[in-house]
Amino acid sequence: MTNAAAEPDLRDLILALDKKMDALDKKIDVQNAEIKGEIKQVKTELTGEIHQVRTELTGEIHQVRTELTGQIHQVRTELTGEISQVRTELTGQIALTGAEIKRLEEKIDGFGKRIDQQEFINRGAILALIAGVATGFIKYLFFNT
């Protein structure tokens, strides 16, 4: 009888364990479903926040890009104006330098002509001096009476 009495108790225990396991499985399934729902909700919230942040960042990037483009255009315009001004000044200085070179060439030509005239005069004076000395010497030698 002990065996016979023990068998129903064992069966009862196994059945009770089965019921408890089924109840635990149901609880786990319910908790699993709740967790999945919470995960979906968090995922939806995060997706919305990510989309919002992405939209804000895109707007800020576009604004910064527009500002930088404007600043680059402004700097480019200023540099172009300054380069044109420097180019004009250099062109004027080059023109002045060209005019100065022509003026200096004319002065050098004038100096060359003056030197040529001075050499001609000096040669004439030397020849006149030599002729005068020769005349005086001839007069002294031959007409010294």
C-alpha positions as CSV (number, residue, x, y, z in Angstrom):
1,M,0.0,0.0,0.0
2,T,2.7,2.3,0.5
3,N,3.7,2.0,-3.1
4,A,0.1,2.3,-4.2
5,A,-0.4,5.3,-2.0
6,A,2.9,6.8,-3.1
7,E,2.0,6.5,-6.7
8,P,-1.0,8.7,-6.6
9,D,0.9,11.3,-4.6
10,L,3.6,11.2,-7.2
11,R,1.1,11.6,-9.9
12,D,-0.5,14.4,-8.1
13,L,2.8,16.1,-7.6
14,I,3.7,15.7,-11.3
15,L,0.3,17.1,-12.3
16,A,0.7,20.0,-9.8
17,L,4.2,20.6,-11.2
18,D,2.8,20.5,-14.7
19,K,0.1,23.1,-13.8
20,K,2.6,25.3,-12.2
21,M,4.9,25.0,-15.3
22,D,1.9,25.9,-17.5
23,A,1.1,28.9,-15.3
24,L,4.8,30.0,-15.4
25,D,4.8,29.5,-19.2
26,K,1.7,31.7,-19.5
27,K,3.3,34.4,-17.2
28,I,6.5,34.3,-19.3
29,D,4.5,34.6,-22.5
30,V,2.5,37.5,-21.1
31,Q,5.7,39.2,-19.9
32,N,7.4,38.5,-23.2
33,A,4.5,40.1,-25.0
34,E,4.6,43.1,-22.7
35,I,8.4,43.4,-23.2
36,K,7.9,43.2,-27.0
37,G,5.3,45.9,-26.8
38,E,7.5,48.1,-24.8
39,I,10.4,47.5,-27.2
40,K,8.2,48.5,-30.1
41,Q,7.1,51.6,-28.3
42,V,10.7,52.6,-27.4
43,K,11.8,51.8,-31.0
44,T,9.0,54.0,-32.4
45,E,9.9,56.8,-30.0
46,L,13.6,56.5,-30.8
47,T,12.9,56.5,-34.5
48,G,10.8,59.6,-34.2
49,E,13.5,61.4,-32.1
50,I,16.2,60.3,-34.6
51,H,14.1,61.6,-37.5
52,Q,13.5,64.9,-35.6
53,V,17.3,65.3,-34.8
54,R,18.2,64.4,-38.4
55,T,15.7,67.1,-39.6
56,E,17.1,69.7,-37.2
57,L,20.7,68.8,-38.2
58,T,19.9,68.9,-41.9
59,G,18.4,72.4,-41.4
60,E,21.3,73.6,-39.4
61,I,23.8,72.2,-41.9
62,H,21.9,73.9,-44.7
63,Q,21.9,77.2,-42.8
64,V,25.7,77.0,-42.1
65,R,26.3,76.0,-45.7
66,T,24.3,79.0,-46.9
67,E,26.2,81.4,-44.5
68,L,29.6,80.0,-45.6
69,T,28.7,80.3,-49.2
70,G,27.7,83.9,-48.7
71,Q,30.9,84.6,-46.7
72,I,33.0,82.9,-49.4
73,H,31.3,85.0,-52.1
74,Q,31.9,88.2,-50.1
75,V,35.6,87.3,-49.6
76,R,36.0,86.4,-53.2
77,T,34.4,89.7,-54.3
78,E,36.7,91.7,-51.9
79,L,39.8,89.8,-53.1
80,T,38.8,90.3,-56.7
81,G,38.4,94.1,-56.1
82,E,41.8,94.3,-54.3
83,I,43.5,92.2,-57.0
84,S,42.0,94.6,-59.7
85,Q,43.2,97.6,-57.7
86,V,46.7,96.2,-57.3
87,R,46.8,95.2,-61.0
88,T,45.8,98.8,-61.9
89,E,48.4,100.2,-59.7
90,L,51.1,97.9,-61.1
91,T,50.0,98.7,-64.6
92,G,50.3,102.4,-63.9
93,Q,53.8,101.9,-62.3
94,I,54.9,99.8,-65.3
95,A,53.7,102.6,-67.6
96,L,55.6,105.1,-65.5
97,T,58.6,102.9,-65.6
98,G,58.3,102.7,-69.4
99,A,58.0,106.5,-69.7
100,E,61.0,107.0,-67.3
101,I,63.0,104.5,-69.4
102,K,62.2,106.5,-72.6
103,R,63.1,109.8,-70.8
104,L,66.4,108.3,-69.6
105,E,67.2,107.0,-73.0
106,E,66.6,110.5,-74.4
107,K,68.9,112.0,-71.7
108,I,71.6,109.5,-72.5
109,D,71.3,110.3,-76.2
110,G,71.6,114.0,-75.3
111,F,74.6,113.3,-73.1
112,G,76.2,111.3,-75.9
113,K,75.7,114.1,-78.4
114,R,77.1,116.6,-75.9
115,I,80.2,114.4,-75.4
116,D,80.6,114.0,-79.1
117,Q,80.5,117.8,-79.5
118,Q,82.9,118.3,-76.6
119,E,85.3,115.8,-78.2
120,F,85.1,117.6,-81.5
121,I,85.7,121.0,-79.8
122,N,88.6,119.5,-77.9
123,R,90.2,118.1,-81.0
124,G,89.8,121.5,-82.7
125,A,91.3,123.3,-79.8
126,I,94.2,120.8,-79.7
127,L,94.8,121.2,-83.4
128,A,94.6,125.0,-83.1
129,L,97.1,124.9,-80.2
130,I,99.4,122.6,-82.1
131,A,99.1,124.9,-85.2
132,G,99.8,128.0,-83.0
133,V,102.8,126.4,-81.3
134,A,104.1,125.2,-84.7
135,T,103.7,128.7,-86.2
136,G,105.5,130.2,-83.3
137,F,108.2,127.7,-83.5
138,I,108.7,128.3,-87.3
139,K,108.6,132.0,-86.8
140,Y,111.2,131.8,-84.1
141,L,113.5,129.6,-86.1
142,F,113.2,131.3,-89.4
143,F,112.2,134.8,-88.7
144,N,114.2,135.4,-85.7
145,T,116.3,138.2,-87.0
